[in-house]
Amino acid sequence: MTKVSDPIRIGSFTLKNRMTMAPTVKFDLAGPDGILSDEHVKHYSERASHGIALLCVEATAVTPDGRFDEKHIGLWDDSQIEKHRLVTEACRNNGVVSLIQLNHTGIGTNPAVGRPIGPSSVPCRTGMSEEMPVDDIHRMQSMFVAAAVRAKKAGYDGIQLHGCHGYLINQFVCKKTNLRTDEYGGSAENMARFACEIIRGIREACGSDFLISVRTVGADPDLSTAAEVARYYVDAGCDYLQVSSGIEQPDPSLAAEGAPYNLICSLGVHFHDVFKGKVPVSCVNGIMDPELVRYLIENELTDTVDLARAMLADPRFPEAVLEGKEFVRCFECKACQYGPFTKHVCPAAVRRGALVL
Ligand SMILES: Cc1cc2nc3c(=O)[nH]c(=O)nc-3n(C[C@H](O)[C@H](O)[C@H](O)COP(=O)(O)O)c2cc1C
C-alpha cells in the first residue's frame, strides 16, 4: 500500500512525500511593479517549513498586460527575479521542490492593465476580445519561455503552466473561446499546440532537468478531449499533470458515486487512471482533512494531492497528516478569495494567532 510519506519521482526530482501546495494568489500582498513583497517571502517560507513536498508559487504574469489587476506578481522583467531567490532558498533548505505558476489572463484581462486578447474574438467582460494573429501567438509563447528562464535563474526547480480556470492556455483548448480554423484551432492537437510549443520552448531553454508541469482542465469540454489535450502536453515534454476545472462545467456524472471526494477531485482521479505509467498526476479541490489525504493516496487514486485552502489556513497541515499534529482547519468562508472589499483576513489564521499570514 502506498503511504502519504512515500517519496515519489517526478521528472528528475524526488518529492519527499505525496503532498503539494497548490498555487494560491495572495491578492493583498503584491504591488504594481509585480515584485514579490516581503510578506510573500514570509508567507511561502512558512509554508515550506512544515512538511509539504512541493510548493507551487501563485499565478505569475508573463506580461504586465496579462494580469488579474494592477497588483499581481510577474516575471516579465529581470528586476523581478531577485526576491524569488529568498523563496527558492527557503524551499531548498527544507527539501521542498519549488515551482512557480506562469499565466496570462487572455480574454479575462483586467481592463485596468491591458486589452482582452485570446485565440478568438468572443464576448468578454469588456465587450469582445481581440483575436491574436499568429505573430502575436508566437510573441506570447516567447514571453512564457522568457519567464521560465527567469524562474530558473531565481532558483525554481521548474514551472507550472496555468492551463485551467479559464485563462489563456485554457482559452486555447476550449471550443467556446477558440473558434480558429488555422493550426491553433479545431482538433485537440491544434488546440493544444499553443501550450505544446511553449513546453518545447521551455525544455530547450531550461534543459532536461527543469520540471515542467501543466495544471490542466479535467473535462473541458469532456473528459476524453481533455485527456487527449493533456496527452499532447506530455508528448511535448510535460513531466507532471495537475487536474482542475476549466471554462465549461464538468458533467456532474463524472463524480465518483459515493466517494468522499468531490467532482473536480474526481477528474484528477480519472486522469490518474488514464496517465498511469506515463506521468504522475495530482488531484485537487476540497482536500482539507488528513483522513481524505490518506484515503486518496493509500487507495492509489492519485499520485499526489494538491492542497490550496488547507495550506492557506494552516501551513502545519502536512504535519497533521504525517504526524497527527494539531492544526486549524479551513472554514471555507471565502475570505481569502478575490473581491474588491475582501480584507483577506483568514479566520483560521486568526485562530492560530498568525494574523499577517
Ligand atoms: C485565494 C485563492 C487563490 C487562488 N489562486 C490560484 C492561482 O494562482 N492559480 C491557480 O491555478 N489556482 C488558484 N486557486 C485555486 C486553488 O489552487 C485550488 O484549485 C482551489 O482553491 C481548490 O482547492 P482547495 O479546495 O484545496 O482550496 C486559488 C484559490 C484560492 C482560494
Ligand as a Chemical Component Dictionary entry (heavy atoms), coordinates in Angstrom:
data_LIG
# 
_chem_comp.id                   LIG 
_chem_comp.type                 NON-POLYMER 
_chem_comp.pdbx_formal_charge   0 
_chem_comp.three_letter_code    LIG 
# 
loop_
_chem_comp_atom.comp_id 
_chem_comp_atom.atom_id 
_chem_comp_atom.alt_atom_id 
_chem_comp_atom.type_symbol 
_chem_comp_atom.charge 
_chem_comp_atom.model_Cartn_x 
_chem_comp_atom.model_Cartn_y 
_chem_comp_atom.model_Cartn_z 
_chem_comp_atom.pdbx_ordinal 
LIG C1  C1  C 0 -7.142  32.566 -2.501  1  
LIG C2  C2  C 0 -7.042  31.643 -3.656  2  
LIG C3  C3  C 0 -6.142  31.918 -4.679  3  
LIG C4  C4  C 0 -6.000  31.027 -5.755  4  
LIG N1  N1  N 0 -5.068  31.285 -6.708  5  
LIG C5  C5  C 0 -4.840  30.365 -7.693  6  
LIG C6  C6  C 0 -3.764  30.523 -8.609  7  
LIG O1  O1  O 0 -2.978  31.441 -8.514  8  
LIG N2  N2  N 0 -3.646  29.604 -9.581  9  
LIG C7  C7  C 0 -4.465  28.518 -9.694  10 
LIG O2  O2  O 0 -4.289  27.699 -10.600 11 
LIG N3  N3  N 0 -5.464  28.334 -8.808  12 
LIG C8  C8  C 0 -5.652  29.203 -7.810  13 
LIG N4  N4  N 0 -6.613  28.976 -6.874  14 
LIG C9  C9  C 0 -7.339  27.694 -6.903  15 
LIG C10 C10 C 0 -6.649  26.692 -5.966  16 
LIG O3  O3  O 0 -5.333  26.400 -6.369  17 
LIG C11 C11 C 0 -7.454  25.398 -5.846  18 
LIG O4  O4  O 0 -7.582  24.802 -7.110  19 
LIG C12 C12 C 0 -8.837  25.631 -5.246  20 
LIG O5  O5  O 0 -8.772  26.506 -4.133  21 
LIG C13 C13 C 0 -9.451  24.307 -4.775  22 
LIG O6  O6  O 0 -8.576  23.639 -3.891  23 
LIG P1  P1  P 0 -8.793  23.651 -2.280  24 
LIG O7  O7  O 0 -10.161 23.072 -2.033  25 
LIG O8  O8  O 0 -7.665  22.796 -1.732  26 
LIG O9  O9  O 0 -8.741  25.080 -1.833  27 
LIG C14 C14 C 0 -6.786  29.855 -5.811  28 
LIG C15 C15 C 0 -7.704  29.604 -4.786  29 
LIG C16 C16 C 0 -7.820  30.460 -3.712  30 
LIG C17 C17 C 0 -8.767  30.115 -2.604  31 
# 
loop_
_chem_comp_bond.comp_id 
_chem_comp_bond.atom_id_1 
_chem_comp_bond.atom_id_2 
_chem_comp_bond.value_order 
_chem_comp_bond.pdbx_ordinal 
LIG C1  C2  SING 1  
LIG C2  C3  SING 2  
LIG C2  C16 DOUB 3  
LIG C3  C4  DOUB 4  
LIG C4  N1  SING 5  
LIG C4  C14 SING 6  
LIG N1  C5  DOUB 7  
LIG C5  C6  SING 8  
LIG C5  C8  SING 9  
LIG C6  O1  DOUB 10 
LIG C6  N2  SING 11 
LIG N2  C7  SING 12 
LIG C7  O2  DOUB 13 
LIG C7  N3  SING 14 
LIG N3  C8  DOUB 15 
LIG C8  N4  SING 16 
LIG N4  C9  SING 17 
LIG N4  C14 SING 18 
LIG C9  C10 SING 19 
LIG C10 O3  SING 20 
LIG C10 C11 SING 21 
LIG C11 O4  SING 22 
LIG C11 C12 SING 23 
LIG C12 O5  SING 24 
LIG C12 C13 SING 25 
LIG C13 O6  SING 26 
LIG O6  P1  SING 27 
LIG P1  O7  DOUB 28 
LIG P1  O8  SING 29 
LIG P1  O9  SING 30 
LIG C14 C15 DOUB 31 
LIG C15 C16 SING 32 
LIG C16 C17 SING 33 
# 
